[in-house]
Amino acid sequence: MSNLVEQLALIVGDKAVLSGEMLKERATSYWDSAPTQAQVLVKPASTEEVSRILAHCFSLNQSVVIQGGLTGVVAGAKSASDDVILSLERLTEIEAIDSQEGVATVQAGVVLQRLQEELATKNLLFPLDLGARGSCTIGGNVATNAGGINVLRYGMVRNLVVGLEVVLMDGTIMSSMYPMLKNNTGYDLKQLFVGSEGTLGVITKVMVRLFPLPTSRQTAMIAVDSFEHVIDLLNQFRKGLAGTLSAFEVMWQKYYCGVTGDGDHKPPMSRDYPFYILVEAEGFDNSSDRFRFEKLLEIAFEQGKICDAIIPTSDRERAELWIVREEFDPLLPSYLYDVSLPLKHMLEYTDELEQRLKAEIGNVESVVFGHIADGNLHIFVRPSSDQAYAKPNEHEEVNKIVYGSLKNYGGSVSAEHGIGLEKMAWLNINRSHTELNLMRSIKCALDPKNLLNPGKVFSLANL
Ligand SMILES: Cc1cc2nc3c(=O)[nH]c(=O)nc-3n(C[C@H](O)[C@H](O)[C@H](O)COP(=O)(O)OP(=O)(O)OC[C@H]3O[C@@H](n4cnc5c(N)ncnc54)[C@H](O)[C@@H]3O)c2cc1C
């Protein structure tokens, strides 16, 4: 056992330290099954232990990579062989649920779905929701400023956090745990850490906003023949559902056909339409909510904007519709993109992308789906072959086309997944030299030795 492993074991106990073969048994992430690389993985069970680990690593100039549920899409939690991994997997307590103040205090390693389920028993809602809910952690959600399917109604994680406890690289604990939504007392420091992707501090505790759990839910899958109608319907639902619209997910035909092919998910409706929308509204009065929802669908049918629709009549039927949107395994492996751009340019962009991929690379195709009410598209580009996927050249060529075209439409290279390692080369499409320099100043102030998740988001050297 190395000195470092022994010293960390003195802080957390032998069983909470993994190294050697035991560490290699863990996959790098949800997306990458390669064995984890690191000197040692350490699992603290309290904020104080996190602080002692970081202070110790700081004194040794030892780099540290923070890991939550490992579902992040941009390799932000990926470690190298000389890193220490700090995993939040033992910080799993839901410490308090305060329905009067409308806040819950949650340790960083709590899995999102567990919090959702616990709150539901008390008729409360934490409205963050995403396909990785069964594995991602609250700490990871905050560190990535996660988005998901309810952003159009409740905002991204940034809007849902009222308090944060963070440990800095030198071991200092910053507690900024105030339950009030309004608190204009100088800089809002907690927001620095939201979306910082593990580069500024270890998030150990989060105070999140709660809402009443809706008691009625209306869902429909709709087939539409043009993107113009998709946008019309979004606007009609936004207006007609009086703020209860909670999800508006759009799938392009190639996506829908890709996940409902032979042996995959059962297609809920014909695979012949150009666009499919999964729309959901949540409220508190089932009969009037249902009437309003169905009336809107009826009007849209009469206007010729809807070709076909399914309204599920049970939770099971609803789940079968959502599987089509959330379980995209039949499309993997693919090169994954998460961009945002103005709605008015979306179709032009996706058409241009498809044409350029065909003309400049050939045998690759793009499938598109996304949270389009937030201007957010997920694009999966299927590689020309499994062999090509394993080599970086084709991926790099696809990157150039996806991001190169996006620049002309004023889009963002990352809508909700962050930058991590994967998008670093493209960050300057969206961020000016001045902005990047300011980010560097903040990083240097909070982590002067550049030990926390070093080399992620931006490189200090290249600025
Ligand atoms: C099927 C699927 C669907 C998804 N859908 C969405 C979606 O709709 N919207 C969306 O935004 N994302 C989505 N994601 C991406 C992912 O789930 C989110 O980025 C999630 O917030 C990551 O949480 P995690 O706990 O897995 O973090 P990890 O993957 O472990 O880490 C992500 C980053 O956060 C840092 N980090 C983790 N925990 C902490 C902490 N406690 N303190 C400081 N830094 C920390 C890590 O260093 C890393 O940089 C999806 C992923 C999958 C697999």
The ligand as an SDF file (V2000), in Angstrom:
LIG
                    3D

 53 58  0  0  0  0  0  0  0  0999 V2000
  -29.4500    8.5500  -20.1020 C   0  0  0  0  0  0  0  0  0  0  0  0
  -28.9140    9.9200  -19.7790 C   0  0  0  0  0  0  0  0  0  0  0  0
  -29.7380   11.0300  -19.9600 C   0  0  0  0  0  0  0  0  0  0  0  0
  -29.2590   12.3140  -19.6450 C   0  0  0  0  0  0  0  0  0  0  0  0
  -30.0920   13.3770  -19.8270 N   0  0  0  0  0  0  0  0  0  0  0  0
  -29.6660   14.6060  -19.4620 C   0  0  0  0  0  0  0  0  0  0  0  0
  -30.5450   15.7260  -19.6040 C   0  0  0  0  0  0  0  0  0  0  0  0
  -31.6760   15.6210  -20.0730 O   0  0  0  0  0  0  0  0  0  0  0  0
  -30.0840   16.9310  -19.1940 N   0  0  0  0  0  0  0  0  0  0  0  0
  -28.8220   17.1020  -18.6730 C   0  0  0  0  0  0  0  0  0  0  0  0
  -28.4580   18.2330  -18.3050 O   0  0  0  0  0  0  0  0  0  0  0  0
  -27.9660   16.0560  -18.5650 N   0  0  0  0  0  0  0  0  0  0  0  0
  -28.3540   14.8340  -18.9410 C   0  0  0  0  0  0  0  0  0  0  0  0
  -27.4970   13.7680  -18.8140 N   0  0  0  0  0  0  0  0  0  0  0  0
  -26.1240   13.9960  -18.3180 C   0  0  0  0  0  0  0  0  0  0  0  0
  -25.9010   13.7670  -16.8110 C   0  0  0  0  0  0  0  0  0  0  0  0
  -26.8690   12.9280  -16.2730 O   0  0  0  0  0  0  0  0  0  0  0  0
  -25.8610   15.0850  -16.0290 C   0  0  0  0  0  0  0  0  0  0  0  0
  -24.7510   15.8290  -16.4570 O   0  0  0  0  0  0  0  0  0  0  0  0
  -25.7790   14.8930  -14.5000 C   0  0  0  0  0  0  0  0  0  0  0  0
  -26.0570   16.1440  -13.9030 O   0  0  0  0  0  0  0  0  0  0  0  0
  -24.4080   14.3920  -14.0100 C   0  0  0  0  0  0  0  0  0  0  0  0
  -24.5330   13.9790  -12.6540 O   0  0  0  0  0  0  0  0  0  0  0  0
  -23.5510   12.8520  -12.0590 P   0  0  0  0  0  0  0  0  0  0  0  0
  -23.8220   12.7230  -10.6110 O   0  0  0  0  0  0  0  0  0  0  0  0
  -23.6400   11.6140  -12.8650 O   0  0  0  0  0  0  0  0  0  0  0  0
  -22.1240   13.5600  -12.2640 O   0  0  0  0  0  0  0  0  0  0  0  0
  -20.7460   12.9540  -12.8060 P   0  0  0  0  0  0  0  0  0  0  0  0
  -20.9230   12.4230  -14.1840 O   0  0  0  0  0  0  0  0  0  0  0  0
  -20.1550   12.0360  -11.8200 O   0  0  0  0  0  0  0  0  0  0  0  0
  -19.8550   14.3000  -12.8660 O   0  0  0  0  0  0  0  0  0  0  0  0
  -20.1690   15.3040  -13.7670 C   0  0  0  0  0  0  0  0  0  0  0  0
  -19.2660   16.5270  -13.4880 C   0  0  0  0  0  0  0  0  0  0  0  0
  -19.5890   17.0920  -12.2230 O   0  0  0  0  0  0  0  0  0  0  0  0
  -18.4680   17.0330  -11.3260 C   0  0  0  0  0  0  0  0  0  0  0  0
  -19.0230   16.6720  -10.0160 N   0  0  0  0  0  0  0  0  0  0  0  0
  -19.7810   15.5960   -9.7030 C   0  0  0  0  0  0  0  0  0  0  0  0
  -20.1600   15.6550   -8.4150 N   0  0  0  0  0  0  0  0  0  0  0  0
  -19.6260   16.7880   -7.8930 C   0  0  0  0  0  0  0  0  0  0  0  0
  -19.6520   17.3970   -6.6170 C   0  0  0  0  0  0  0  0  0  0  0  0
  -20.3080   16.8530   -5.5850 N   0  0  0  0  0  0  0  0  0  0  0  0
  -18.9810   18.5640   -6.4480 N   0  0  0  0  0  0  0  0  0  0  0  0
  -18.3130   19.1500   -7.4720 C   0  0  0  0  0  0  0  0  0  0  0  0
  -18.2530   18.6060   -8.6940 N   0  0  0  0  0  0  0  0  0  0  0  0
  -18.8970   17.4400   -8.9110 C   0  0  0  0  0  0  0  0  0  0  0  0
  -17.5190   16.0060  -11.9210 C   0  0  0  0  0  0  0  0  0  0  0  0
  -16.1770   16.2780  -11.5840 O   0  0  0  0  0  0  0  0  0  0  0  0
  -17.7840   16.1810  -13.4150 C   0  0  0  0  0  0  0  0  0  0  0  0
  -17.0410   17.2780  -13.9020 O   0  0  0  0  0  0  0  0  0  0  0  0
  -27.9330   12.4770  -19.1520 C   0  0  0  0  0  0  0  0  0  0  0  0
  -27.1070   11.3500  -18.9750 C   0  0  0  0  0  0  0  0  0  0  0  0
  -27.5890   10.0900  -19.2860 C   0  0  0  0  0  0  0  0  0  0  0  0
  -26.6970    8.9020  -19.0570 C   0  0  0  0  0  0  0  0  0  0  0  0
  1  2  1  0
  2  3  1  0
  2 52  2  0
  3  4  2  0
  4  5  1  0
  4 50  1  0
  5  6  2  0
  6  7  1  0
  6 13  1  0
  7  8  2  0
  7  9  1  0
  9 10  1  0
 10 11  2  0
 10 12  1  0
 12 13  2  0
 13 14  1  0
 14 15  1  0
 14 50  1  0
 15 16  1  0
 16 17  1  0
 16 18  1  0
 18 19  1  0
 18 20  1  0
 20 21  1  0
 20 22  1  0
 22 23  1  0
 23 24  1  0
 24 25  2  0
 24 26  1  0
 24 27  1  0
 27 28  1  0
 28 29  2  0
 28 30  1  0
 28 31  1  0
 31 32  1  0
 32 33  1  0
 33 34  1  0
 33 48  1  0
 34 35  1  0
 35 36  1  0
 35 46  1  0
 36 37  1  0
 36 45  1  0
 37 38  2  0
 38 39  1  0
 39 40  1  0
 39 45  2  0
 40 41  1  0
 40 42  2  0
 42 43  1  0
 43 44  2  0
 44 45  1  0
 46 47  1  0
 46 48  1  0
 48 49  1  0
 50 51  2  0
 51 52  1  0
 52 53  1  0
M  END
$$$$
